[in-house]
Amino acid sequence: MGVHKVIEILSDSKKSWEDATANAVKEASKSVKNIKSVWVKDMSCEVNKNGKISCYRVNCMITFGVGK
């Protein structure tokens, strides 16, 4: 079993929660190596004046390995 660290990432997308999650992992992977998992801790949406969803937001916990 190795040592793992968890960081919290906020991300959004105009398409979906899944896309917002993928954006979080994509951005984190630019500076973090050995990403093992992502847990979507919270989800929310922004609604425009026409009553339609304009933005999907996720609050993710990303786990990555830091040692043996």
N, C-alpha and C positions, 0 to 999 in steps of 0.2 A: 504494500500500500504506500502511495506517495503522499506528498504534502500538496494540498490544493488551497487556492485562494479564491475568494468570491468578491466580485465588484458589482456595483449597481449601475445600470445604464438606462437612460431614458431615450426613447426613440419615437419617431412618428412616420406616417405614410398617408398618402391620399388614397391608396388602393385598399388596404386591409390590415388587420392585426398581424396576420402572417407576414406580410411584407414589412411591417414596422419591426417585427422581431428579426427578420432577416437583415434589415438595415442595421440593427443594433449589433448583431454578430459580425457583420461585414466591417463596421467601423471599429469595433473592439479588436478585430483580428489585425488591424493595421499596426497596433502597438503591443498587443498581447499574443503570445504564442501558447500553444498547447491547450486551446479551449476544449473543454470536455463536455460541457452541457450548458443549457440556458433554461432558466425557469422564469416564466412570465408571472410576475408577482401581482401585477395590477393592469387593467385595461380600461381605457376611457375613449370617448369620442368628442369631437367638436362638431356642433350642429350649426349650419348657416341659417340666415334669416328666412329661407324657404322651407326650413324643416328637414333638410337633407344633411347627411353626414358629410363633412368636408375634410375631416382629418381623424385618423385612427392613431391612438397613442398607447404605448406599452411601457411599463416599468419592469425591466428584466434584471435578473441576478445571473451573472455569467461566471461559471466556475472554470478555472484553468490550473494546470499543474505547475508547481514551482520547484519541485524536488523529487527525490526518490520515492 
